[in-house]
Amino acid sequence: MEKKVDVTSKAVTEVLARTIEYLQPNPASRAKLTMLNTVSKIRGQVKNPGYPQSEGLLGECMIRHGKELGESNFGDALLDAGESMKRLAEVKDSLDIEVKQNFIDPLQNLCEKDLKEIQHHLKKLEGRRLDFDYKKKRQGKIPDEELRQALEKFEESKEVAETSMHNLLETDIEQVSQLSALVDAQLDYHRQAVQILDELAEKLKRRMREASSRPKREYKPKPREPFDLGEPEQSNGGFPCASAPKITASSSFRSSDKPIRTPSRSMPPLDQPSCKALYDFEPENDGELGFREGDVITLTNQIDENWYEGMLDGQSGFFPLSYVEVLVPLPQ
């Protein structure tokens, strides 16, 4: 029974991790979302940012370029496809919420309460078993009452541990119900996704039919204006030649006396924790700090192994560690 409980615990833990990876496959986005959710809790924000679904990112890209192309077959088709991709992202968000409420949360509750309680009882049982074995070896040297009490405590702990394990294994139909909820959520997601894609496919086919039925427009170049070649002795098409300005040595030296300087951002003191930007970083969420390659940023805090908090030109925010090179590390 104890072995079966141990296998159940390992199965639940790994299935939970794999389910989260299935819903949120990008590890970098998962880490960033965890960091942003932590920051939201620290700031007391009620609404947490959601996982950036790949369908939504693709849809935004299609819509942006469709608008740039304007009224054209390809541009209009990109707008149709982009809207459908954004609808798919919304359906995927609904899948995330449904699976979290009806599958992930119950399994996490099982790990944090029932399985944790069983581990506590088993640990207590092991301690009392060792105590009983020790006193049994000293039988005759210790009072019989002390040995009897150790045996009673051991039997009591054994009964409690076995009862908790039995109850868990007997109610495993609850886990079957949670697994069924996961499959139902997936079915609902795929039904809606098929409906959205069917509608998009029909729109695109209709556009192709309409385009093939329209007569093709021929390209007619504008008539060329007559071009005067000018006098034969002029070799530049009739335009007068302008004499090139003479550059003297003194003028060239004067022009290079003072090189042009571009304004630079304020630099933190060299002994202050800081880092140098290796690439440009454009903030995508509230609270992130944008910067350009070469900027030197003052470090104020490390959120986790992937994100720092810092200041640049009076602005404070978060940024990824992979975009910078640490010059002066934060104190441990």
C-alpha positions, 0 to 999 in steps of 0.5 A, spaced: 500 500 500 505 504 501 509 503 495 502 504 491 501 511 494 508 513 493 507 511 485 501 515 486 505 521 488 510 521 483 505 520 478 501 526 480 507 531 481 509 529 474 503 529 470 502 536 473 508 539 471 507 536 464 500 539 463 503 546 465 508 545 459 502 543 455 498 549 456 504 554 456 510 550 452 515 556 452 519 556 458 522 563 457 514 566 457 513 561 463 518 564 467 517 571 465 509 570 467 511 567 474 516 573 475 510 578 473 505 575 477 510 575 483 511 583 482 503 583 481 502 580 488 507 585 491 504 591 488 497 589 490 494 588 483 488 584 482 489 582 475 495 578 473 498 578 466 496 572 462 500 567 458 502 570 451 499 565 446 502 563 440 496 564 436 495 571 439 502 573 437 501 570 430 494 574 429 497 580 431 503 580 426 498 578 420 493 584 422 499 589 422 502 587 416 494 586 413 493 594 415 500 596 412 498 592 405 491 596 405 486 594 400 489 588 396 487 580 396 493 578 400 492 584 405 485 583 406 486 575 407 491 577 412 486 581 416 481 575 416 486 570 418 489 575 423 482 575 427 481 568 426 488 567 430 486 572 435 479 568 436 483 561 437 488 565 442 481 567 446 479 559 446 486 557 448 485 562 454 479 559 456 482 552 455 487 554 460 482 557 465 478 551 465 484 546 466 487 550 471 480 550 475 478 543 474 484 539 473 491 542 476 488 545 482 485 539 485 491 535 483 495 540 487 490 540 493 491 533 493 499 534 493 499 539 498 494 536 503 492 528 502 499 526 500 503 531 504 499 528 510 500 521 509 508 523 508 507 526 515 504 520 518 509 515 515 515 519 518 512 519 524 511 512 524 518 511 522 520 515 528 516 511 533 518 504 529 525 506 531 524 508 538 520 501 539 526 497 536 531 501 540 527 499 547 526 492 545 533 491 544 534 494 551 528 489 554 530 487 561 534 494 562 528 498 562 521 498 565 516 493 561 511 499 562 516 504 557 516 498 552 509 497 552 508 504 551 513 505 545 509 499 542 502 502 543 505 508 540 508 505 534 501 501 533 497 507 533 501 511 528 501 505 524 493 504 524 493 512 522 498 511 516 494 505 513 488 509 514 490 515 511 493 511 505 487 506 504 482 512 504 487 515 498 487 509 494 479 508 495 477 515 493 482 515 486 475 515 482 476 523 484 482 523 480 479 519 474 473 525 474 479 530 474 482 527 468 475 526 465 474 534 466 481 535 462 479 531 456 472 535 456 476 541 456 480 539 450 474 537 446 471 543 447 477 547 445 478 543 439 471 543 437 471 551 437 478 551 434 475 547 428 469 551 427 473 558 427 478 554 422 472 552 418 470 559 417 476 562 416 477 557 410 471 558 407 472 566 407 479 565 404 476 560 398 470 565 397 476 571 396 479 566 391 473 565 387 471 572 387 479 574 385 478 569 379 472 571 377 474 579 376 477 581 370 485 582 370 487 589 370 493 590 365 499 595 367 499 601 362 505 605 363 505 613 363 507 616 356 514 619 357 515 626 356 520 628 351 527 629 353 531 635 350 538 632 350 541 639 349 547 641 345 552 636 342 558 639 346 554 638 353 555 631 355 550 631 361 544 631 358 543 638 357 544 641 364 549 646 366 555 643 370 556 646 376 563 647 378 565 643 384 567 647 391 574 647 392 577 644 398 583 647 401 587 644 407 586 649 412 578 648 411 579 641 412 583 642 418 578 647 421 572 642 419 575 636 423 577 640 429 571 639 433 568 632 432 561 631 432 558 628 439 552 625 440 549 626 447 549 620 452 545 618 457 547 619 465 552 614 467 552 611 474 558 611 479 563 605 477 562 602 484 555 602 484 551 595 482 550 596 474 550 593 468 551 594 460 546 593 455 548 588 450 542 589 445 536 593 445 530 591 449 523 594 448 518 593 454 512 589 452 508 589 459 507 594 465 513 595 469 518 593 464 524 598 463 526 599 456 533 601 454 538 601 448 544 597 446 550 600 450 546 603 456 549 603 463 543 601 468 543 601 475 542 595 478 537 595 484 534 588 485 534 581 482 527 578 482 529 571 480 535 567 476 532 571 469 530 578 471 533 584 474 530 590 477 534 597 475 534 604 474 535 608 467 535 616 467 530 616 473 526 610 470 525 604 474 523 597 471 524 590 470 528 587 464 531 580 462 538 578 465 540 575 458 540 582 455 545 585 459 552 584 462 553 585 469 559 590 470 558 591 478 554 585 481 549 586 487 551 585 494 550 578 496 
